[in-house]
Amino acid sequence: MGQRSSVAILGGCAFGDGDVEATRDVLELALRAGVNHLDIAASYGDAELAVGTVLPPLRSQLFVACKTMERSAEGARRELECSLTLLYLDYVDLYQFHAVTSDEELEAILAPGGAAEAVLRARDEGLVRHVGITGHFLEAPRVFARALAALPLETIMLPLGVGHFVDAHYRRSAEALLAEAEARAVGVIAIKALARRPWGERPHRYGTWYEPLDEPSRVRAAVDFVLSLPITGFATPCDRQLLPLALRAAENASPLAPEDAEAMLATRDLVPLGRDGGL
């Protein structure tokens, strides 16, 4: 693909409340830290509206990735055009089939009249430079292996971190997918790298689907772990409070030796993040 993204990729879900001034501050903070890749989606509340207000003068500094949850060609084209309008863009650098979690969703995208038709046509028209896929939950690695065989994907985005690799089945499936992506020169972006455990009955102190790690030493260790995998980078969490921790960890990251990575998986309070934990 030719893009050299920063290892910390700015997660646009943190802008969902539409606060323009906070969005401006966060974008400037991220740029000062060396971030050059923004990931955003139509489904992230008012994020596109807020980011579009401040993005134009910063456009040359950011690789902008956007997403669609539409599965039909008509819906995907409409959502792409809306994103381009809200973000004041002539094109998006990366457009991703978003939150693909099952074989049925992938089949709908691939079917005649499915979203793949619209996205690939938009790529041919220059409205989209590159094509990717994102997803959650336990079946993501297996479904993405199918997607790699069926689509000209250049990136995949899925949960990768200590809280996911403690699930032995997920780990095996993810490692197989990572090997396939590496063989195909497909970029891999991790999400939920700072996941600690499902919220359960505990009060939600952050706007993340999961309870995140928020102690600086453990955030650093979690980032070191995920960057030890053969990936491009990780998306920062969907809460602005956590961004400075994630950026500092990325700046000081040092990939772990295999034995240290295995030791992290034995940490007692990290539990498998299954379907009820927002994996």
Secondary structure, 3 states (H helix, E strand, C coil): CCCCCCCEEEEHHHHCCCCHHHHHHHHHHHHHCCCCEEECCCCCCCHHHHHHHHCHHHHHHCEEEEEECCCEHHHHHHHHHHHHHHHCCCCEEEEEECCCCCHHHHHHHHCCCEHHHHHHHHHHHCCEEEEEEECCCCCHHHHHHHHHHHCCCCEEEEECCHHHHCCHHHHHHHHHHHHHHHHCCCEEEEECCCEEEECCCCCCCCCCCEEECCCHHHHHHHHHHHCCCCCCEEECCCCHHHHHHHHHHHHCCCCCCHHHHHHHCCCCCCCCCCHHHCC
